[in-house]
Amino acid sequence: MNLLQLNGPLLLEQIHALGAIGVDAVHGGRTRIALTDAEKAGRDQLVAWMRALDLDIAIDRIGNIFGTLPGASDDAPLMIGSHIDSVTNAGALDGCYGVLAGLAVQRAYRDAQIQPLRPITVAAFTNEEGVRYQPDMLGSLVHAGGLDIETALNTIGTDGTRLGDELRRIGYAGDLVPGSIVPHEYLELHIEQGPILEAENTLIGVVENLQGISWQQVTVTGHANHAGTTPTHLRHDAGYVACAVVSELRRYAQASDSTLATTGCMTFAPNVINVIARQARFTIDLRDPDEHKLQRAEAHLAQYLAQLANDEGVSIQTEPLVRFQPVTFDAALTDAIAASAIRLGLSHRRMTSGAGHDAQMIARIAPAAMIFVPSRAGISHNPREHTDDAQLLDGARVLLDVVARRLDGSR
């Protein structure tokens, strides 16, 4: 096992090279929205690196990319995965770090001329971010059998494009049936995207569970009228109702010990300064690691919307966008991650992931777990996203150690 050595400089070089694709020189960061030309360029680079390692490359019908290092047996592979699509003006690490660290693990085996006892597959899943096509984590959801492939291919994006058409346009509409590669176990290395590890001066996060997620779009329809001549008690103000919902959700979340509530998108019509809004459309993101608490938050929201509609004389429609239950990761894998951190002399803590990740989808079909490294100031989805190089290499060393020990023939 000590013959396996991580090529840290090359891993960091590839992170920087992938991060240069889609760079926005004006606003900062990089933008590689799923299935755009910029993301195609990222995919092309990833596939080139896989070819350089002489991996067996496969692309499935939803565009997931798999690079497999053959093992001594044809058993189910140990899979390492994440994604390379991004939000707008993103940092360089979200998702990409985990995929490229997976390649670094495979490279360690190649460099040492060691054949693993079972194959090692690195996966880059399609549309994890969900910016252009919803739901998010779509590629891994299809892979795990949670969404029919035809439904996924017919998804219409925020720009009016059809997902299947865009896959063909960029050349990543593969032939492999989704779900054909069922992993023996799944590992995902990721930046925390939160402040806990840095605040506690801890190097490794052993992710034991992941929050449930509930996304809805709410449309409020009232009546437009003159802002100066319409008394408050005679208004049917869609704008006020939308703001009241946001305020109530903040109050609810503050009173809770775990529920989070966010409104990230909001539009008004006619969107004129001196006209009462006739319509408001906004999103709601509810999260909680406890399914019962998440259901209570959803029920509270539904009750509050009904009350507001009655009180304000407006109509309110809701459209569910995403609903994922909380996930508990495999205990044997989380214990193995903790053991590797201790073996390497790295401080660690067990924790919950606040963000959604592909691992939560793959956990439906295989034992799965995640490794976190610190995020400076907890910032992510932002050009200022940063993790020190030494910390990135620490996480990759833990990943390599876990993989090597899972494949050393002891199980």
Secondary structure, DSSP 8 states (H G I E B T S, - for coil): -TT----HHHHHHHHHHHHTTTB-TTT-SB---TTSHHHHHHHHHHHHHHHHTT-EEEEBTT--EEEEE--SS-S--EEEEE-----TTB-S-TTHHHHHHHHHHHHHHHHHT---SS-EEEEE-TTSS-SSSSSSSHHHHHHTTSS-HHHHHT-B-TTS-BHHHHHHHHT----B-TT-S--SEEEEEEE--SSHHHHTT-SEEEEEEE-EEEEEEEEEE----BTTTS-GGG---HHHHHHHHHHHHHHHHHHSSS-EEE---EEEES--TTB--SEEEEEEEEEESSHHHHHHHHHHHHHHHHHHHHHHT-EEEEEEEEEE--EE--HHHHHHHHHHHHHTT--EEEEEESS--HHHHHTTTS-EEEEEE--GGG--SSTT----HHHHHHHHHHHHHHHHHHTSS--
